[in-house]
Structures are given as C-alpha cells and as structure tokens.
Amino acid sequence: MSALFDFPSLLVVLLLFICSTAFLRSLYPSIFNTASSDSAGPGAVTGSSVAAQHKGLYGLCWKASRVGERLSPVVAVSCVVMAFHLLFLKE
C-alpha cells in the first residue's frame, strides 16, 4: 500500500521530512532562505510578506525546518512513539 493512503506511513514520512529539513538547516543555516529574506536582515519588515518570500518546495522545506527547530521535543517524542508503534504494534 502506498504511504499516501496508509495513515501511520504518512505520519512516518512527515516526521522524516521534518527531521531531515531541521538537520539540514542546522548544518547549513541559510539553505532554505531566499535572497530577498537575507538582504532585509532578521526581523526587518519589508513590503512583501514572509509567505511571499518562501514559496514552492523551498517554502515547504523552510516551514518544516522551522517546525523541527521550534517543536523539537514534540517531534522527538513523536519519532519515539512512531518507532515503538512500527516495531511492536504494527502487524
């Protein structure tokens, strides 16, 4: 069965994506930033919104890396719970 149709597998893929993007961002801090967001500086308000600066696949990776950074204890507990579920409960 495809991971898109099996809910636990979809959660595993989502957790792996969040963990991978957060790890890449920790290694290379500016990997998911665009040129317009770097030039304004952190916290500067410009004419374009943050959503307009982070679009497409880079925007999705940027958002996932932010979730991985800011909710790292929740993501870690979720990974442990999914590992336990996959190892011992899933048939």
VOMAR-174611 format. One record per residue (C-alpha): residue number from 1; residue in one letter; x, y, z. Coordinates in steps of 0.25 Angstrom, whole numbers, plus 5000, padded with zeros to 4 digits. Example, Ala and Ser with C-alpha at 12.3 -4.5 7.8 and 13.67 -1.06 7.14 Angstrom:
BEGIN
+-----+--------+------+-------+------+
! num ! residu ! east ! north !   up !
+-----+--------+------+-------+------+
!   1 !      a ! 5049 !  4982 ! 5031 !
!   2 !      s ! 5055 !  4996 ! 5029 !
+-----+--------+------+-------+------+
// end
This chain:
BEGIN
+-----+--------+------+-------+------+
! num ! residu ! east ! north !   up !
+-----+--------+------+-------+------+
!   1 !      m ! 5000 !  5000 ! 5000 !
!   2 !      s ! 5005 !  5014 ! 4997 !
!   3 !      a ! 5010 !  5023 ! 5008 !
!   4 !      l ! 4999 !  5033 ! 5004 !
!   5 !      f ! 4988 !  5024 ! 5007 !
!   6 !      d ! 4993 !  5018 ! 5020 !
!   7 !      f ! 4992 !  5028 ! 5031 !
!   8 !      p ! 5003 !  5023 ! 5040 !
!   9 !      s ! 5012 !  5022 ! 5028 !
!  10 !      l ! 5008 !  5036 ! 5024 !
!  11 !      l ! 5012 !  5041 ! 5038 !
!  12 !      v ! 5026 !  5034 ! 5037 !
!  13 !      v ! 5028 !  5041 ! 5024 !
!  14 !      l ! 5024 !  5054 ! 5030 !
!  15 !      l ! 5033 !  5052 ! 5042 !
!  16 !      l ! 5045 !  5048 ! 5034 !
!  17 !      f ! 5043 !  5061 ! 5025 !
!  18 !      i ! 5042 !  5070 ! 5037 !
!  19 !      c ! 5055 !  5063 ! 5044 !
!  20 !      s ! 5063 !  5064 ! 5031 !
!  21 !      t ! 5060 !  5078 ! 5028 !
!  22 !      a ! 5063 !  5082 ! 5042 !
!  23 !      f ! 5076 !  5075 ! 5041 !
!  24 !      l ! 5080 !  5081 ! 5028 !
!  25 !      r ! 5076 !  5095 ! 5034 !
!  26 !      s ! 5085 !  5092 ! 5046 !
!  27 !      l ! 5097 !  5089 ! 5036 !
!  28 !      y ! 5095 !  5100 ! 5026 !
!  29 !      p ! 5086 !  5111 ! 5033 !
!  30 !      s ! 5083 !  5119 ! 5020 !
!  31 !      i ! 5080 !  5107 ! 5011 !
!  32 !      f ! 5065 !  5110 ! 5011 !
!  33 !      n ! 5065 !  5125 ! 5011 !
!  34 !      t ! 5063 !  5133 ! 4999 !
!  35 !      a ! 5071 !  5145 ! 4994 !
!  36 !      s ! 5060 !  5155 ! 4998 !
!  37 !      s ! 5059 !  5150 ! 5012 !
!  38 !      d ! 5074 !  5150 ! 5014 !
!  39 !      s ! 5076 !  5164 ! 5009 !
!  40 !      a ! 5066 !  5170 ! 5019 !
!  41 !      g ! 5072 !  5164 ! 5031 !
!  42 !      p ! 5065 !  5156 ! 5042 !
!  43 !      g ! 5053 !  5163 ! 5048 !
!  44 !      a ! 5052 !  5174 ! 5038 !
!  45 !      v ! 5039 !  5177 ! 5032 !
!  46 !      t ! 5039 !  5179 ! 5017 !
!  47 !      g ! 5028 !  5182 ! 5007 !
!  48 !      s ! 5026 !  5167 ! 5003 !
!  49 !      s ! 5021 !  5157 ! 5013 !
!  50 !      v ! 5028 !  5145 ! 5019 !
!  51 !      a ! 5019 !  5136 ! 5011 !
!  52 !      a ! 5022 !  5142 ! 4998 !
!  53 !      q ! 5037 !  5141 ! 5001 !
!  54 !      h ! 5036 !  5126 ! 5003 !
!  55 !      k ! 5029 !  5119 ! 4992 !
!  56 !      g ! 5028 !  5105 ! 4986 !
!  57 !      l ! 5037 !  5094 ! 4990 !
!  58 !      y ! 5047 !  5103 ! 4997 !
!  59 !      g ! 5036 !  5109 ! 5005 !
!  60 !      l ! 5031 !  5095 ! 5009 !
!  61 !      c ! 5045 !  5091 ! 5014 !
!  62 !      w ! 5046 !  5105 ! 5021 !
!  63 !      k ! 5033 !  5103 ! 5029 !
!  64 !      a ! 5037 !  5088 ! 5032 !
!  65 !      s ! 5050 !  5092 ! 5037 !
!  66 !      r ! 5044 !  5103 ! 5046 !
!  67 !      v ! 5035 !  5093 ! 5052 !
!  68 !      g ! 5046 !  5084 ! 5054 !
!  69 !      e ! 5054 !  5095 ! 5061 !
!  70 !      r ! 5043 !  5101 ! 5070 !
!  71 !      l ! 5036 !  5088 ! 5073 !
!  72 !      s ! 5048 !  5079 ! 5075 !
!  73 !      p ! 5043 !  5072 ! 5088 !
!  74 !      v ! 5030 !  5069 ! 5082 !
!  75 !      v ! 5036 !  5064 ! 5069 !
!  76 !      a ! 5046 !  5055 ! 5077 !
!  77 !      v ! 5034 !  5049 ! 5085 !
!  78 !      s ! 5026 !  5047 ! 5072 !
!  79 !      c ! 5038 !  5039 ! 5066 !
!  80 !      v ! 5040 !  5030 ! 5078 !
!  81 !      v ! 5025 !  5027 ! 5078 !
!  82 !      m ! 5024 !  5024 ! 5063 !
!  83 !      a ! 5037 !  5015 ! 5065 !
!  84 !      f ! 5030 !  5008 ! 5076 !
!  85 !      h ! 5017 !  5006 ! 5068 !
!  86 !      l ! 5025 !  5001 ! 5056 !
!  87 !      l ! 5034 !  4992 ! 5064 !
!  88 !      f ! 5024 !  4985 ! 5073 !
!  89 !      l ! 5009 !  4989 ! 5069 !
!  90 !      k ! 5008 !  4989 ! 5054 !
!  91 !      e ! 5005 !  4975 ! 5048 !
+-----+--------+------+-------+------+
// end
